[in-house]
Amino acid sequence: MIFSFKAPRSGFIRLFLFAGFLLCGAFSVYGQTSAVQPIRLTPNQAVELAVRNNLNLEMAREGLDIKKRKNDLVWNEFLPNLGINGTLSRSNWAMETSGNLPVPLNTLLGLPPEPRVNASTPVSVTLPNWNVMGNFSADLTFSFALIQGIRSFKEDYRAGVLSYDKAVLQVEQGIRKMYNGILLLEANEQLLLETFENVRRQAAIAEANFNAGLAPRLTWLQAQVALENLRPSVNDLENNLKNLKGNFALLLGLPYNTPFELDSLSVDVSYIPDDVEQLISRAAAGKPDILELQAGIITMQTQRKALGLSQYTPYLRFGYTLSTMFNPRLDPFSNSWFTGENWNKGGNGTGGAFSITLGMSFNSLFNFTKEGQQRKDMDAGLRVQHLRLAQMIRETELEIFSKINSLEKIRTSKEAQQAAVDLAEQSYRLTEEAYRAGLQDFQAVQNSSLALSQSKLQLLTQQFNYVNDLIDLEYSLGIPFGTLSSGSVK
């Protein structure tokens, strides 16, 4: 990151306001930190807290549990569908039934009891309006699509595991870079405090020279104005750092006002991964985003095969039903439901049956039907996913190439940037000595101090950018964090 500034009287303010707001201008303002013992955090400890307490990961874990449960119980596809139902119905119009009722004639005709003589008389009976029916059913459908559907559940779970792993890695990547961002802002704050002390010393020198008659009153006033203008910059940077730490604490699952301290890093920018072609090849085979997309494509392919089998192959269905009806001549509200004689167990459409059905849908054989369009939509979706995969691989190649170039640029400019810092320190020291002796004006010493602060900030920013580039490179390669970046921290 390169900062370019002119040297006006308010140069210090612009430099540090720009650096502070660049890093944490997007963060919200939270309350003051409580005066308790600060927590000491290493990068690994911060990642551990974030992975354990991050709410987005908790939602991802719930989604993965759903897919795992489906995968573990995928055998339930072979369980029959069981059902039971009861129906209480009422006829809209009364129904009648008629028949002949036998009547004994022995007594009426004065005949002996034996042999018994019967006659018949026609009878009409009104049936109850209410009736009750019960039904039990079981059916099992088997097809070749069922086997492929089981495979799709397993592939979906595998894709879910990769998606969750990717989410964890993204959280770790963000936490590590934010950790470095806080360290950079703390270093920026330290630079600003050093500049504030320098300006305060220059103001004291200006006052002493003015009192000694070696400098005009204007120089003393300029030094005082520069000092007072720098105070809000110090306060703003401290507040921005406090806000950034509050957001960082929330990401770790801690209260926003939890005080903590981070381990300092000594950055070595001499390590550069070589063999760009090998890194690109490794990223194409190991980047979490690519692995997730490939798993999604495999899942879609299994679902497409299952759809084709369900539409082009026959199915075999086994069914069994058992039904019974309350005697329609009896009133279900007056007669007992628990007397077996009151229920018809067979005949007149009751009793149930066992069935074997072999069938196939013909609509799916034609492309213009709903089923045919469903196949075409899924094929188009697969083509789109393959195009996304090809595009992601190309973007990854460019990303690896750009990161390596950025690392190389920082490495090659390290010595030049350090030399610039050394020269700026010498220039500032000599200019301040000349200013103390009255041989330089306040504008010259202010410009020299601004150049020194700018050089230090550029060097510091490049060093932390180097570590963040290595973290991004580790994510793209699909290797554990610290594999490359630990080589840059001593």
C-alpha positions in Angstrom: 0.0 0.0 0.0 1.6 3.3 -1.1 0.7 6.6 0.6 1.4 9.8 -1.3 1.2 13.2 0.5 2.3 16.7 0.0 3.7 18.6 3.0 1.1 21.2 4.1 0.8 22.3 7.7 -1.9 19.7 8.4 0.1 16.8 6.7 0.3 14.8 9.9 -3.4 14.8 10.4 -4.1 13.7 6.8 -1.6 10.8 7.0 -2.8 9.2 10.2 -6.5 9.9 9.6 -6.3 8.2 6.2 -4.4 5.2 7.6 -6.8 4.9 10.5 -10.1 5.2 8.6 -8.7 3.0 5.8 -8.5 0.1 8.2 -11.6 0.5 10.4 -13.9 3.1 8.9 -16.5 0.5 8.3 -16.8 -0.7 11.9 -19.5 0.5 14.2 -19.0 2.3 17.5 -19.4 0.3 20.7 -19.1 1.1 24.3 -16.1 1.6 26.5 -14.0 -1.4 27.5 -14.3 -2.3 31.2 -11.4 -2.0 33.5 -10.6 -5.7 33.9 -7.5 -7.8 33.4 -6.9 -8.0 29.6 -7.0 -11.4 27.9 -3.9 -12.5 26.1 -4.7 -13.9 22.7 -2.5 -15.7 20.1 -3.8 -16.1 16.5 -4.6 -19.8 17.1 -6.5 -19.0 20.3 -8.5 -16.3 18.5 -9.4 -18.8 15.7 -10.4 -21.4 18.3 -12.8 -19.0 20.0 -14.3 -17.8 16.7 -14.9 -21.3 15.4 -16.6 -22.4 18.7 -18.8 -19.3 19.1 -19.5 -18.0 15.6 -23.2 -17.9 14.9 -22.9 -18.4 11.2 -20.9 -21.6 11.8 -23.5 -22.7 14.3 -26.2 -22.4 11.5 -23.9 -24.2 9.1 -23.5 -27.0 11.7 -27.3 -27.3 12.0 -27.6 -27.7 8.2 -24.9 -30.3 8.2 -26.7 -32.2 10.9 -29.8 -32.4 8.8 -27.9 -33.8 5.9 -26.1 -36.3 8.1 -29.4 -37.5 9.6 -30.7 -38.1 6.1 -27.6 -40.0 5.1 -27.6 -42.1 8.3 -31.3 -43.0 7.8 -31.2 -43.4 4.0 -32.3 -47.0 4.4 -35.8 -45.8 5.4 -36.5 -45.5 1.7 -37.3 -49.2 1.8 -39.9 -48.9 4.5 -43.5 -49.3 3.4 -45.9 -46.4 3.7 -48.3 -47.2 6.4 -51.6 -45.5 7.0 -54.8 -45.8 8.9 -58.0 -43.7 8.7 -61.5 -43.7 9.9 -64.5 -42.1 8.3 -67.8 -41.0 10.0 -70.3 -40.1 7.3 -73.9 -39.0 7.2 -76.3 -39.5 4.2 -78.0 -36.5 2.9 -81.2 -38.4 2.4 -82.7 -41.3 4.4 -82.2 -44.7 2.9 -84.7 -47.6 3.2 -84.3 -51.4 2.8 -87.1 -53.9 2.3 -87.6 -57.6 2.7 -89.9 -60.4 3.8 -90.3 -61.1 7.6 -91.4 -64.6 8.6 -94.6 -64.8 10.7 -95.7 -68.0 12.7 -99.2 -69.2 11.9 -99.6 -72.0 14.4 -101.3 -69.9 17.1 -103.4 -67.8 14.7 -104.9 -70.9 13.0 -105.2 -73.0 16.3 -102.8 -75.6 15.1 -100.4 -77.7 17.2 -97.1 -76.1 17.9 -95.4 -78.7 15.8 -94.8 -78.8 13.0 -94.3 -75.1 12.9 -96.0 -73.2 10.0 -94.6 -69.9 8.9 -95.8 -67.3 6.5 -94.0 -64.1 5.3 -95.0 -60.5 5.2 -93.2 -57.6 3.4 -91.3 -55.2 5.7 -89.6 -51.8 4.9 -86.9 -50.4 7.2 -85.3 -47.0 7.3 -81.5 -47.2 7.7 -79.6 -44.8 10.1 -78.2 -41.7 8.4 -74.8 -42.1 10.1 -72.2 -44.7 9.3 -68.6 -45.6 10.2 -65.8 -47.1 8.1 -62.2 -47.9 9.0 -59.3 -48.6 6.7 -55.6 -49.7 7.0 -53.2 -49.5 4.1 -49.6 -50.4 3.3 -47.7 -49.9 0.1 -44.1 -50.1 -1.1 -42.9 -48.9 -4.4 -39.6 -50.1 -5.9 -37.7 -48.7 -8.8 -34.2 -48.3 -10.1 -34.4 -44.6 -9.3 -34.7 -45.5 -5.6 -31.1 -46.8 -5.6 -29.7 -43.8 -7.4 -31.7 -41.5 -5.0 -29.9 -43.1 -2.1 -26.6 -42.3 -3.7 -27.7 -38.7 -4.1 -28.3 -38.4 -0.4 -24.7 -39.6 0.3 -23.3 -37.2 -2.2 -25.3 -34.3 -0.8 -24.0 -35.1 2.7 -20.4 -35.1 1.3 -21.0 -31.8 -0.3 -22.4 -30.5 3.0 -19.2 -31.5 4.8 -17.1 -29.6 2.3 -19.3 -26.6 2.5 -19.0 -26.6 6.3 -15.2 -27.0 6.1 -15.1 -24.1 3.7 -17.1 -21.9 6.1 -14.7 -22.8 8.9 -11.7 -21.9 6.8 -13.2 -18.6 5.7 -13.8 -17.7 9.4 -10.3 -18.6 10.2 -8.9 -16.6 7.3 -10.9 -13.6 8.3 -9.9 -13.8 11.9 -6.2 -14.1 11.2 -6.3 -11.1 8.8 -8.4 -9.1 11.3 -5.8 -10.0 14.0 -3.1 -8.6 11.8 -5.2 -5.6 11.0 -5.5 -4.8 14.7 -1.7 -5.2 15.1 -1.1 -2.8 12.2 -3.5 -0.2 13.6 -1.8 -0.5 17.0 1.5 0.1 15.3 -0.1 3.0 13.4 -1.2 4.4 16.8 2.3 4.1 18.2 3.7 6.0 15.2 1.1 8.7 15.7 2.0 9.0 19.4 5.6 9.3 18.5 4.8 12.0 16.0 2.7 13.8 18.6 5.7 13.7 21.0 7.9 15.1 18.2 5.5 17.9 17.5 5.2 18.7 21.2 9.0 18.9 21.4 9.1 21.1 18.3 6.5 23.4 19.9 8.7 23.6 23.0 11.7 24.4 20.9 9.7 27.1 19.0 8.7 28.7 22.3 12.2 28.6 23.6 13.6 30.2 20.4 10.9 32.8 20.5 11.7 33.7 24.0 15.4 33.8 23.1 14.6 36.1 20.1 15.9 33.4 17.7 12.5 32.8 16.0 9.5 35.0 15.2 6.2 34.7 17.0 4.6 33.2 13.8 6.8 30.1 14.1 5.8 29.6 17.7 2.1 29.9 16.8 2.5 27.5 13.8 4.0 24.9 16.2 1.2 25.3 18.7 -1.5 25.0 16.0 0.1 21.9 14.6 0.2 20.4 18.1 -3.4 21.2 18.9 -4.6 19.9 15.4 -2.9 16.6 16.1 -4.8 15.9 19.3 -8.1 15.0 17.6 -6.2 12.7 15.3 -4.8 10.8 18.2 -8.2 10.6 19.8 -9.8 9.4 16.6 -7.3 6.7 16.0 -7.6 5.4 19.6 -11.4 5.3 19.2 -11.1 3.5 15.8 -8.8 0.9 17.4 -11.3 0.5 20.3 -14.1 0.0 17.8 -12.1 -2.6 15.8 -11.3 -4.5 18.9 -14.9 -4.5 19.9 -16.0 -6.0 16.6 -13.2 -8.5 16.9 -14.4 -9.5 20.4 -17.9 -10.0 19.0 -16.6 -12.3 16.3 -14.9 -14.4 18.9 -18.1 -14.7 20.9 -16.9 -12.4 23.7 -18.6 -9.3 25.1 -17.8 -6.2 22.9 -16.1 -4.5 25.8 -13.8 -7.4 26.7 -10.2 -6.1 26.9 -7.5 -8.2 25.2 -3.9 -8.0 24.1 -2.5 -9.6 21.0 0.9 -11.2 20.6 3.2 -9.0 18.5 4.6 -10.4 15.2 8.1 -10.0 13.8 7.6 -10.2 10.1 10.2 -11.6 7.8 9.5 -11.0 4.1 12.3 -13.0 2.7 10.2 -16.2 2.0 8.6 -16.4 -1.4 6.8 -19.6 -2.6 8.3 -20.7 -5.9 7.1 -22.8 -8.9 3.9 -20.8 -9.8 2.7 -23.5 -12.1 2.8 -26.1 -9.4 0.9 -23.7 -7.0 -1.8 -23.1 -9.6 -2.2 -26.8 -10.2 -2.5 -27.4 -6.5 -5.0 -24.6 -6.0 -7.2 -26.0 -8.8 -7.3 -29.3 -7.0 -7.4 -28.1 -3.4 -9.1 -24.7 -3.1 -12.2 -25.1 -0.8 -14.4 -23.1 -3.2 -13.5 -25.4 -6.1 -14.0 -28.6 -4.0 -17.4 -27.4 -2.8 -18.5 -26.6 -6.4 -17.2 -30.0 -7.7 -19.1 -31.8 -4.9 -22.3 -29.9 -5.8 -21.9 -30.9 -9.5 -21.5 -34.6 -8.5 -24.6 -34.3 -6.4 -26.6 -32.8 -9.3 -25.3 -35.6 -11.6 -26.6 -38.3 -9.2 -30.0 -36.5 -8.9 -30.1 -36.2 -12.8 -29.5 -40.0 -13.1 -32.2 -40.7 -10.5 -34.6 -38.5 -12.4 -33.9 -40.3 -15.7 -34.4 -43.7 -14.1 -37.7 -42.6 -12.5 -39.0 -41.4 -15.9 -37.6 -44.1 -18.2 -37.9 -47.3 -16.2 -41.0 -49.0 -14.8 -41.9 -49.2 -11.1 -43.2 -52.1 -9.1 -45.7 -51.3 -6.3 -46.8 -53.7 -3.6 -50.0 -52.8 -1.7 -52.1 -54.2 1.0 -55.4 -52.8 2.4 -57.7 -53.9 5.2 -61.1 -52.2 5.6 -64.3 -52.8 7.6 -67.6 -51.1 7.9 -70.0 -50.7 10.8 -73.3 -52.5 10.1 -75.3 -50.0 8.1 -78.5 -51.3 9.6 -77.2 -50.2 13.1 -77.0 -46.7 14.5 -73.3 -46.0 15.4 -74.5 -43.6 18.2 -76.7 -46.2 19.8 -74.9 -49.5 19.2 -71.5 -50.5 20.6 -68.4 -50.1 18.4 -66.6 -52.7 20.4 -68.8 -55.6 19.5 -67.3 -57.6 16.7 -70.7 -58.8 15.4 -71.6 -55.1 14.6 -68.8 -54.8 12.0 -68.9 -56.2 8.4 -65.5 -57.9 7.8 -66.1 -58.9 4.2 -68.4 -58.5 1.3 -70.1 -55.4 -0.1 -66.7 -53.8 -0.9 -65.2 -54.4 2.6 -62.4 -56.6 3.8 -59.4 -55.2 1.8 -57.0 -56.8 -0.7 -53.3 -57.5 -1.6 -52.1 -56.0 -4.9 -49.0 -56.0 -7.1 -48.8 -53.2 -9.7 -46.3 -52.8 -12.5 -46.5 -49.4 -14.2 -44.7 -46.7 -16.1 -45.4 -43.1 -17.0 -45.5 -42.3 -20.7 -45.5 -38.6 -20.4 -41.9 -38.6 -19.4 -40.9 -40.1 -22.8 -41.7 -36.8 -24.6 -39.6 -33.7 -24.3 -42.4 -31.3 -24.5 -44.1 -32.6 -21.3 -43.5 -31.3 -17.8 -41.3 -34.2 -17.0 -39.3 -33.7 -20.2 -38.8 -30.0 -19.4 -37.7 -31.0 -16.0 -34.9 -33.1 -17.5 -33.8 -30.2 -19.8 -33.8 -27.7 -16.9 -31.5 -30.0 -14.9 -29.2 -30.6 -17.8 -29.0 -26.8 -18.3 -28.2 -26.4 -14.6 -25.4 -28.9 -14.9 -23.9 -27.0 -17.8 -24.0 -23.7 -15.9 -22.3 -25.3 -12.9 -19.5 -26.7 -15.2 -19.0 -23.2 -16.6 -18.8 -21.8 -13.1 -16.2 -24.3 -12.3 -14.1 -23.4 -15.3 -14.4 -19.7 -14.5 -13.5 -20.3 -10.9 -10.4 -22.2 -11.9 -9.3 -19.4 -14.2 -9.9 -16.8 -11.5 -7.9 -18.9 -9.1 -5.0 -19.1 -11.6 -5.0 -15.3 -11.8 -5.3 -15.0 -8.0 -2.3 -17.2 -7.4 -0.3 -15.3 -10.0 -1.2 -11.9 -8.5 -0.4 -13.0 -5.0 3.0 -14.3 -6.0 3.8 -11.1 -7.8 2.7 -9.1 -4.8 4.9 -11.1 -2.5 7.8 -10.7 -4.8 7.3 -7.0 -5.1 7.3 -6.6 -1.3 10.4 -8.7 -1.0 12.3 -6.8 -3.6 11.3 -3.4 -2.2 12.1 -4.4 1.4 15.6 -3.2 1.4 14.8 0.0 -0.6 11.9 0.8 1.8 14.1 0.2 4.9 16.8 2.4 3.4 14.2 5.1 2.8 13.2 4.9 6.5 16.9 5.2 7.6 17.4 8.2 5.4 14.2 9.8 6.6 15.3 9.3 10.2 18.7 11.0 9.5 17.0 13.8 7.6 14.6 14.4 10.4 17.3 14.4 13.0 19.5 16.8 11.1 16.6 19.1 10.3 15.4 19.2 13.9 19.0 20.0 15.1 19.1 22.9 12.5 15.6 24.0 13.7 16.7 24.0 17.3 19.6 26.2 16.3 17.3 28.5 14.4 18.8 27.6 11.0 15.5 25.9 9.7 11.9 27.1 9.9 9.1 25.1 11.3 7.7 24.1 7.9 11.0 22.3 7.1 11.0 20.2 10.3 7.3 19.4 9.9 7.9 18.1 6.3 10.8 16.1 7.5 8.8 14.5 10.3 5.9 13.8 7.8 8.3 12.0 5.4 9.7 9.9 8.3 6.2 8.9 9.4 5.1 8.1 5.9 8.1 5.9 5.3 7.6 4.0 8.5 3.9 3.5 7.8 4.6 2.3 4.2 7.1 -0.2 5.5 4.9 -1.5 8.2 1.8 -1.8 5.9 3.8 -3.7 3.3 5.0 -6.2 5.9 1.5 -6.9 7.2 0.2 -7.1 3.6 2.9 -9.7 3.0 1.5 -11.9 5.8 -2.1 -11.4 4.7 -1.1 -12.4 1.1 0.4 -15.6 2.5 -2.8 -16.3 4.4 -4.9 -15.8 1.2 -2.5 -18.1 -0.6 -2.8 -20.8 2.0 -6.6 -20.7 1.7 -6.4 -20.9 -2.1 -4.0 -23.8 -2.0 -6.2 -25.7 0.6 -3.4 -26.1 3.0 -3.5 -25.5 6.8 -3.0 -21.9 7.9 0.5 -21.3 9.0 2.1 -23.6 6.5 3.4 -20.6 4.6 2.7 -17.6 6.9 4.5 -19.2 9.8 7.6 -19.1 7.7 7.3 -15.3 7.7 6.9 -14.9 11.4 9.8 -15.3 13.7 
